[in-house]
Amino acid sequence: MLPSHVHKRSRNTRNCSGDCSGDVMQLGTWVDGAPDQTGTWSPTPGVPHELAVIDQGNRYASKDLDDVPNGRRINFVR
């Protein structure tokens, strides 16, 4: 099974020790909830679910784009 989504966000810099700047991403599976209900975000079996830093140090200015013809979203860093 492959992950259905990538969750990208800025790291929480409050109550943080060390360098907490930059963006992180997490692979997982999203399942929509019933109408008026929140869906669920969960690990995909066999796929790492840990947060991965994608915008810090020599990696910066992370961007993402929608690759509509191929049905995917691409994230890249400089």
N, C-alpha and C positions, 0 to 999 in steps of 0.2 A: 504494500500500500504506500502511495506517495502522499506527502503533505498537501493539503488543499490551499494553505495560506502561509504567508510570511508576515509576522507582526513586527513592524519597525517603529521605534520610538526613541526619544531622547532619554538618557539616563537620569534618574532622580539624583539631584545634587544636594538635596537636604539630608542631613544626618549621614553623611558619607565620609568615609576615611579614605585617603589617597586621592587619585585623580578619577573623578566621576564624570568628566565631560565626554562628549561624543554621543553617537547613536548606537543602539543595539538592535539586533533582530533575533527572532525566535521562530522556528518552523513548527507547524502544528496543523491540526485538523479542526475546521470550523463547521459546526452543524447548526443550521438555522433553527430557531425555536418556533413554536406555534405562534399564530398571530397574537400580538401584544405580549409576547414572552421573549426573554433574552435567550440567544443561542448559547452553545457551549464551545469552549476552546480547550482542546486537550492534546496531549502528546500523540504523535503518530507512531504506532508500533515499529520498532527497528530504526527510527530516525532520531538523532540527537535533538533534545528539546531545550538544552541550556541556552541562555542568552549569549550571543556572539557579538563582540564589539566590531562595528563596521566603520566607525568614524572617529579615529583618535590617533595621535602620533603621526606616523608617516602616511596614514590613510585619513583623508579628509574630504569634505564637500560631497558627502554621499548624495546621490540622486537616484530617482527611480522613474521609470517610464512604462507606459502601457503598450505592449506589443500585441495590438488587437488581432492582426492576421493570424498569429500563432497562439492566441488565447493565453498569454502569460504576461507577467510584469517583470521587468528587468531592473535590478539594482546594481549600481556601480559606484566605485569610489576612486578617487584620484590618488 
